């Protein structure tokens, strides 16, 4: 299927590794012009070089800490300058630390709010003037299955990810008149560095080995395995493409059936 992404101008944040990198790679495979950002410029450039080597399509880099408003403004300005505008924005950020309610002081809650919720607000707000000029504009917020079903020992994510879903749904209603689609994708347990970190935290909490913790995480998935970044990226890119042109206001889990809720 032709997803209609050839020449699309795409920005993906937190894209030096993990789900962000996989998503950027899949956009490039589809012929999009991609800008990737993260805090670590060296790793970012390595990722960009790897994608270009595979696809032969242009990939640009811009270092950015998405919790810093000034850096976000510069990212959006430079992205639009480098690739001539923005058609698709994929907001992504590293997850907040694992822990329960008694673990964290207020300053950690504030930092987590800045990282998980306000970064998305800032990225979208500064991108909107460019998206409004596009004929195929789409915003995709990468959140988590914790937005629909709380995950043990992830109090920060369980609290803040639903707020991003609320933002996403509200914007899908507000921006529809501007022909800007806004959706969210909820990754489940996927084979990334983040899942390795969560497995280590779970192992420590439950006095397990890391292998035991990872196995226990997979046991909760009806398909009986952890997902791959490529499986996630395929869905993310489709949602932003012309093939998904009537998808708006959706929070779609890509979790192998982990979430038990009916809706």
Secondary structure, DSSP 8 states (H G I E B T S, - for coil): ---S-TT-EEEESS-SSHHHHHHHHHHHHTT-EEEEEES-HHHHHHHHHHHHHHH-S-EEEEE--TT-HHHHHHHHHHHHHHHSS-SEEEE-------B-GGG--HHHHHHHHIIIIIHHHHHHHHHHHHHTT-SS-EEEEE--GGGTS--TTBHHHHHHHHHHHHHHHHHHHHHGGGT-EEEEEEE-SBSSHHHHHHHHHHHHHHT--HHHHHHHHHHTSTTSS-B-HHHHHHHHHHHHSGGGTT--S-EEEESTT------
